[in-house]
Amino acid sequence: IEDMDIYDLNEALKQVNKADIQTSYGNLLRASKNHMREFYSQLQSRGGTYVPKYITQQEFNDIVNSPKEHGGH
């Protein structure tokens, strides 16, 4: 589900210009990426794999191979 959420949030961010909505979508996007990292890590530890259906393979690889993201201060 994070795969689809990340795709949808990226598309939504292209459509909005209000800063508060962009911030909210950005926070949701960051959380979805963190969830994807953790879910994929758990899947890999059990010998599984995942092929993204909504985001590109490159975007997926970039997400799962990057460190956990933290919110703004």
C-alpha atoms as one frame of an Amber mdcrd trajectory, in Angstrom:
protein
   0.000   0.000   0.000   2.932   2.350   0.608   3.867   1.943  -3.048   0.513
   3.376  -4.123   0.510   6.014  -1.365   3.910   7.322  -2.451   2.768   7.526
  -6.059  -0.491   9.271  -5.114   1.197  11.754  -2.789   3.802  12.657  -5.408
   1.017  13.261  -7.918  -0.983  15.311  -5.398   2.054  17.463  -4.603   2.202
  18.451  -8.267  -1.344  19.813  -8.043  -1.242  21.957  -4.897   0.299  25.327
  -4.251  -0.792  26.009  -0.665   2.132  25.682   1.725   0.140  24.038   4.517
  -1.173  21.328   2.197   2.292  20.794   0.709   3.666  20.391   4.241   0.967
  17.871   5.141   1.512  15.862   1.960   5.270  16.030   2.491   4.906  14.655
   6.015   2.680  11.842   4.769   5.149  11.086   1.978   8.057  10.922   4.405
   6.083   8.550   6.651   5.135   6.315   3.707   8.767   6.094   2.642   9.792
   5.165   6.187   7.086   2.505   6.312   8.230   1.136   2.958  11.820   0.920
   4.194  10.767  -0.994   7.288   8.319  -3.314   5.521  10.878  -4.121   2.846
  13.591  -4.719   5.427  11.331  -7.173   7.236  10.384  -8.865   3.967  14.040
  -9.243   2.965  14.950 -10.701   6.361  12.440 -13.456   5.636  13.835 -14.131
   2.161  11.168 -12.172   0.274  11.353  -9.495  -2.348   9.045  -6.839  -3.759
   8.559  -5.337  -7.208   6.817  -1.939  -7.136   3.579  -1.535  -9.067   3.052
   2.234  -8.924   6.421   3.904  -8.448   9.403   3.097 -10.638  11.940   0.456
  -9.698  14.563   3.218  -9.475  12.441   5.284  -7.095  11.804   2.184  -4.980
  15.530   1.367  -4.888  16.361   4.942  -3.942  13.860   4.830  -1.065  14.807
   1.453   0.406  18.525   2.200   0.114  18.327   5.561   1.873  18.209   6.272
   5.614  15.067   6.866   7.623  13.666  10.367   7.150  12.727  12.653  10.022
  10.185  15.467  10.103  11.010  19.144   9.977  11.607  21.093  13.138
